[in-house]
């Protein structure tokens, strides 16, 4: 890997992480009543997304939809088979209950994501009806068409789910 390729990879990771961090900061600022600061965090998060997309494009990381789905399946599968199990065990060993629960939620939901992506690959060439997805605001569980009555991962009521169109 060339220095420029390594730099693009590092920059992409940094910009992506900054986006997520600033969105979390914006939520906290809104909750504390600092709405203008929250707007600044959201605006900066949007700019960081633009930077990350530019870096990913320069890395030739965006391909055909079928290839992107296969990449997504691979990434999600790695997370629930290799990455999170070790993290869950380390958090359990260290007695960090909050981290263990966070890792466990993500681990379970990544399995769902891999299946959703696999289903999308299999249905790509078929004409399918458009529908929404629903995401649990606590654990990230993702469901097609309608929100479940209760999240099967964490028990959050379905009426709290976020609709994604």
Secondary structure, 3 states (H helix, E strand, C coil): CCHHHHHHHHHHHHHHHHHHHHHHHHHHHHHCCCHHHHHHHHHHHHHHHHHHHHHHHHCCCCCCHHHHHHHHHHHHHHHHHHHHHHHHHHHHHHCCHHHHHHHHHHHHHHHHHHHHHHHHHHHCCCCCCCCCEEECCCCCCEEECCCCCECCCCCCEHHHCEEEC
